[in-house]
Amino acid sequence: MSKLDAVSVRDYMTTQLVTLSPQMEVMAAINQLVKNRISGAPVLDADGQLVGMLSEMDCMQVGLIAAEDTCVAGPVQQFMKTSVVAVSPDDSLTQLAQMFLSKPYRRFPVLEGGKLVGQISRSDVLRAINAMC
Protein backbone atom coordinates (compact mmCIF):
# COMPACT_ATOMS: atom_id res chain seq x y z
CA MET A 1 0.00 0.00 0.00
CA SER A 2 1.30 3.40 -1.03
CA LYS A 3 1.46 6.30 1.42
CA LEU A 4 -0.74 8.20 -1.01
CA ASP A 5 -3.48 5.58 -0.58
CA ALA A 6 -4.05 6.84 2.95
CA VAL A 7 -4.48 10.46 1.84
CA SER A 8 -7.71 11.65 0.25
CA VAL A 9 -8.48 14.39 -2.22
CA ARG A 10 -10.34 16.17 0.59
CA ASP A 11 -7.06 16.61 2.47
CA TYR A 12 -5.43 18.68 -0.28
CA MET A 13 -8.21 20.14 -2.45
CA THR A 14 -8.78 23.86 -2.73
CA THR A 15 -12.20 24.95 -1.51
CA GLN A 16 -12.01 28.72 -2.10
CA LEU A 17 -12.64 28.76 -5.84
CA VAL A 18 -12.95 31.35 -8.53
CA THR A 19 -15.95 30.25 -10.58
CA LEU A 20 -17.32 31.54 -13.85
CA SER A 21 -20.76 31.58 -15.43
CA PRO A 22 -21.52 30.35 -18.95
CA GLN A 23 -22.91 33.76 -19.97
CA MET A 24 -19.93 35.77 -18.71
CA GLU A 25 -17.97 37.51 -21.49
CA VAL A 26 -14.88 35.37 -21.95
CA MET A 27 -12.54 38.38 -21.82
CA ALA A 28 -13.87 39.12 -18.31
CA ALA A 29 -13.23 35.46 -17.44
CA ILE A 30 -9.67 35.71 -18.73
CA ASN A 31 -9.25 38.80 -16.57
CA GLN A 32 -10.34 36.73 -13.54
CA LEU A 33 -7.86 33.96 -14.39
CA VAL A 34 -5.00 36.43 -14.81
CA LYS A 35 -5.93 38.51 -11.75
CA ASN A 36 -6.10 35.41 -9.55
CA ARG A 37 -3.03 33.75 -11.13
CA ILE A 38 -4.90 30.56 -11.94
CA SER A 39 -4.82 28.45 -15.08
CA GLY A 40 -8.49 27.54 -15.22
CA ALA A 41 -11.80 27.63 -13.41
CA PRO A 42 -15.06 25.70 -13.11
CA VAL A 43 -18.11 27.08 -14.88
CA LEU A 44 -21.36 26.95 -12.90
CA ASP A 45 -24.92 27.54 -14.08
CA ALA A 46 -27.44 29.71 -12.20
CA ASP A 47 -28.31 26.73 -9.94
CA GLY A 48 -24.65 26.20 -8.98
CA GLN A 49 -24.31 23.06 -11.10
CA LEU A 50 -20.99 22.36 -12.79
CA VAL A 51 -21.50 22.73 -16.55
CA GLY A 52 -17.91 23.06 -17.77
CA MET A 53 -14.34 24.09 -17.22
CA LEU A 54 -12.46 26.98 -18.82
CA SER A 55 -8.71 26.54 -19.08
CA GLU A 56 -5.76 28.53 -20.38
CA MET A 57 -5.77 26.28 -23.43
CA ASP A 58 -9.42 27.16 -24.14
CA CYS A 59 -8.54 30.83 -23.77
CA MET A 60 -5.79 30.68 -26.40
CA GLN A 61 -8.54 30.58 -29.06
CA VAL A 62 -10.00 33.71 -27.55
CA GLY A 63 -6.77 35.62 -27.98
CA LEU A 64 -6.77 34.97 -31.69
CA ILE A 65 -10.37 36.14 -32.06
CA ALA A 66 -10.24 39.14 -29.73
CA ALA A 67 -6.88 40.40 -31.02
CA GLU A 68 -8.38 40.78 -34.49
CA ASP A 69 -11.49 42.56 -33.32
CA THR A 70 -12.65 44.68 -30.41
CA CYS A 71 -11.48 42.46 -27.55
CA VAL A 72 -14.96 40.98 -27.31
CA ALA A 73 -15.00 37.30 -28.22
CA GLY A 74 -18.25 35.88 -26.85
CA PRO A 75 -19.57 34.08 -23.78
CA VAL A 76 -17.59 31.54 -21.76
CA GLN A 77 -19.96 28.77 -22.89
CA GLN A 78 -18.62 29.21 -26.42
CA PHE A 79 -15.08 28.27 -25.35
CA MET A 80 -15.37 26.05 -22.24
CA LYS A 81 -15.06 22.28 -22.22
CA THR A 82 -18.37 20.65 -21.32
CA SER A 83 -17.19 17.07 -20.99
CA VAL A 84 -15.77 17.40 -17.49
CA VAL A 85 -14.10 14.62 -15.56
CA ALA A 86 -14.63 15.10 -11.83
CA VAL A 87 -13.34 13.32 -8.75
CA SER A 88 -14.76 12.61 -5.32
CA PRO A 89 -13.31 14.14 -2.14
CA ASP A 90 -12.94 10.58 -0.84
CA ASP A 91 -10.76 9.37 -3.73
CA SER A 92 -7.20 8.58 -2.71
CA LEU A 93 -4.31 10.62 -4.02
CA THR A 94 -2.97 7.42 -5.58
CA GLN A 95 -6.12 7.19 -7.72
CA LEU A 96 -5.83 10.88 -8.52
CA ALA A 97 -2.16 10.66 -9.49
CA GLN A 98 -3.02 7.81 -11.87
CA MET A 99 -5.75 9.97 -13.42
CA PHE A 100 -3.32 12.84 -13.92
CA LEU A 101 -0.90 10.48 -15.64
CA SER A 102 -3.58 9.23 -18.02
CA LYS A 103 -5.31 12.56 -18.82
CA PRO A 104 -3.91 15.86 -20.12
CA TYR A 105 -5.64 17.86 -17.34
CA ARG A 106 -3.96 20.18 -14.85
CA ARG A 107 -6.90 20.09 -12.43
CA PHE A 108 -10.08 18.20 -11.63
CA PRO A 109 -13.24 19.59 -10.07
CA VAL A 110 -14.27 17.82 -6.87
CA LEU A 111 -17.95 16.88 -6.63
CA GLU A 112 -19.79 15.54 -3.59
CA GLY A 113 -23.42 14.61 -4.00
CA GLY A 114 -23.38 16.30 -7.41
CA LYS A 115 -22.26 19.61 -5.89
CA LEU A 116 -18.94 21.34 -6.54
CA VAL A 117 -17.00 21.35 -3.26
CA GLY A 118 -13.48 22.02 -4.48
CA GLN A 119 -10.79 21.57 -7.06
CA ILE A 120 -7.54 19.64 -6.98
CA SER A 121 -4.51 20.17 -9.16
CA ARG A 122 -1.29 18.39 -10.03
CA SER A 123 0.57 20.81 -7.75
CA ASP A 124 -1.71 19.80 -4.85
CA VAL A 125 -0.63 16.17 -5.35
CA LEU A 126 3.01 17.27 -5.40
CA ARG A 127 2.41 19.18 -2.15
CA ALA A 128 1.11 15.95 -0.59
CA ILE A 129 4.10 13.97 -1.83
CA ASN A 130 6.46 16.63 -0.50
CA ALA A 131 4.75 16.55 2.91
CA MET A 132 5.15 12.77 3.13
CA CYS A 133 8.77 12.49 2.12
Phi, psi and omega per residue, in radians:
M1 nan 2.281 -3.137
S2 -1.344 2.641 3.047
K3 -1.050 -0.558 -3.132
L4 -1.210 -0.369 3.104
D5 -1.105 -0.516 -3.081
A6 -1.489 -0.082 -3.110
V7 -1.927 2.344 -3.109
S8 -1.812 2.830 3.072
V9 -0.938 -0.706 -3.121
R10 -0.942 -0.590 -3.083
D11 -1.206 -0.409 -3.040
Y12 -2.225 -0.035 -3.107
M13 -1.247 2.705 3.051
T14 -1.570 2.319 -3.123
T15 -1.932 -0.293 3.077
Q16 -1.621 1.666 -2.998
L17 -1.885 2.577 2.895
V18 -1.534 2.160 3.107
T19 -2.098 2.746 -3.116
L20 -2.136 2.837 3.051
S21 -1.928 2.669 -3.115
P22 -1.078 -0.518 -3.082
Q23 -1.501 -0.205 -3.116
M24 -1.054 2.420 3.049
E25 -1.071 2.294 -3.012
V26 -1.107 -0.510 3.085
M27 -1.161 -0.593 3.059
A28 -1.186 -0.638 3.094
A29 -1.147 -0.744 3.097
I30 -1.060 -0.707 3.089
N31 -1.009 -0.722 3.119
Q32 -1.134 -0.727 3.124
L33 -1.096 -0.822 -3.123
V34 -1.134 -0.833 -3.116
K35 -1.026 -0.672 -3.106
N36 -1.641 0.044 3.114
R37 0.949 0.836 3.110
I38 -2.145 2.734 -3.051
S39 -1.752 0.062 3.109
G40 3.063 2.906 -3.114
A41 -2.675 2.634 3.057
P42 -1.254 2.607 3.109
V43 -1.952 2.147 -3.092
L44 -2.015 2.465 3.072
D45 -1.386 -3.108 -3.085
A46 -1.071 -0.417 3.121
D47 -1.581 0.062 -3.134
G48 1.417 0.236 3.128
Q49 -1.516 2.434 3.108
L50 -1.204 2.126 -3.139
V51 -2.094 -0.107 3.125
G52 3.070 -3.129 3.067
M53 -2.358 2.461 3.052
L54 -2.019 2.148 -3.096
S55 -2.040 2.977 3.056
E56 -0.981 -0.708 -3.118
M57 -1.075 -0.752 3.087
D58 -1.055 -0.653 -3.070
C59 -1.285 -0.328 3.104
M60 -1.060 -0.633 3.083
Q61 -1.081 -0.663 -3.095
V62 -1.086 -0.745 -3.138
G63 -1.003 -0.694 -3.140
L64 -1.185 -0.665 -3.137
I65 -1.296 -0.891 -3.048
A66 -1.176 -0.593 -3.117
A67 -1.148 -0.471 -3.139
E68 -1.511 -0.217 -2.990
D69 -2.203 -2.317 -3.018
T70 -1.837 0.373 -3.079
C71 1.118 0.467 2.982
V72 -2.152 2.126 -3.027
A73 -2.032 -0.359 -3.120
G74 2.274 -3.126 -3.111
P75 -1.356 2.735 3.106
V76 -0.906 -0.705 -3.081
Q77 -1.038 -0.360 3.124
Q78 -1.318 -0.370 -3.030
F79 -2.052 -0.384 -3.053
M80 -1.200 2.773 2.989
K81 -1.538 2.311 -3.123
T82 -1.783 -0.308 3.072
S83 -1.570 1.636 -3.013
V84 -1.800 2.305 3.043
V85 -1.710 2.139 -3.118
A86 -2.018 2.840 3.092
V87 -2.158 2.911 3.104
S88 -1.702 2.603 3.088
P89 -1.125 -0.308 -3.135
D90 -1.615 -0.070 3.071
D91 -1.108 2.592 3.099
S92 -1.418 2.757 3.106
L93 -1.202 -0.391 3.038
T94 -1.132 -0.831 3.091
Q95 -1.028 -0.768 -3.118
L96 -1.117 -0.787 3.123
A97 -1.035 -0.704 3.095
Q98 -1.111 -0.667 3.097
M99 -1.124 -0.741 3.130
F100 -1.108 -0.606 3.133
L101 -1.261 -0.424 -3.092
S102 -1.768 -0.132 -3.114
K103 -2.212 2.648 -3.118
P104 -1.482 0.359 -3.039
Y105 -1.531 2.609 3.070
R106 -1.671 -0.298 -3.104
R107 -2.683 2.757 3.036
F108 -2.262 2.405 2.991
P109 -1.247 2.633 3.128
V110 -1.940 2.078 -3.129
L111 -1.977 2.420 3.051
E112 -2.316 2.084 -3.092
G113 1.067 0.559 -3.141
G114 1.409 -0.027 -3.104
K115 -1.861 2.430 3.090
L116 -1.211 2.112 3.139
V117 -2.077 -0.114 -3.136
G118 3.049 -2.986 3.109
Q119 -2.579 2.545 3.107
I120 -2.320 2.424 -3.050
S121 -2.086 2.976 3.077
R122 -1.037 -0.669 -3.130
S123 -1.176 -0.488 3.062
D124 -1.150 -0.691 3.101
V125 -1.132 -0.735 3.113
L126 -1.111 -0.631 3.067
R127 -1.052 -0.733 3.129
A128 -1.138 -0.775 3.123
I129 -1.069 -0.773 3.135
N130 -1.076 -0.679 -3.130
A131 -1.196 -0.496 -3.115
M132 -1.458 -0.450 -2.994
C133 -1.868 nan nan
